[in-house]
């Protein structure tokens, strides 16, 4: 399988995810932080998918914030490790990009990866909001013209 890179947009989302983890005083980046970072991206395919499927991004953000417990001490350093579920979601992101024959993984592929990593907090909150992997895949494909 050929190696797939990542877009600048996805790189920015990953950085926003790390910032969310630091903000919450967490010493790791999990699916919940990846989703919070993704929700910061207000324009693009991911935002359109959520809007088109009547998933209120602000409601999802509030649910995540209610679910998460902040750490006690500020976190140092830019290189926070990914949790096993976070790593799995990133692996699934690359698989989704490959499946859609994308030249590089983008934010919408991360959304699909988060949905597909069903045990993560992100997938559970997205499911609570009514977004399933199948609905998200179909809408991403429709928007990208792959349907």
Buried (B, 14 or more C-beta within 10 A) or exposed (E): EEEBEBBEBBBBBBEBBBBBBBEBEBEBBBBBBBBBBBBBBEEBBBBBBBEEBEBEBEEBBEBBEEEBEEBEEEBEEEEBEBBEBBBBBBEBBBBBBBEBEBEBBBBBBBBBBBBBBBEBBBBBBBEEBEBBBEBBBBBBEEBEEEE
